[in-house]
């Protein structure tokens, strides 16, 4: 199955704050992560206030990184060959880093394929119902790509 990915993070290569996977159809995944890192000013102003802007998932606690990694694993466990689509390389890097649970250890996600689809003249945040919320941005990415097909 194809899943559209968006993440929010604390600056380039910074701590992962949230991750969303939105499939072509079916249940979505939205994770928020706990971080003790001080947030960059831009992130504090434009991302942090919207992390919990997911009314359909009111009970979405901020997870420790290891718990988020295992939630990702449980979500994708049923799919033998997930295709993860993103419009920005850092989203894929953040996804891959979340899969790593320790030195030489990773969650049980196998045969995952990534497709980077940079979109000129399209911004997921500008077309999102709640800009800089990973779930809403991933939905905007899905809707845009599906409309182009």
Order of alpha helices (4+ residues) and beta strands (2+ residues): beta-beta-beta-alpha-beta-alpha-beta-alpha-beta-beta-beta-alpha
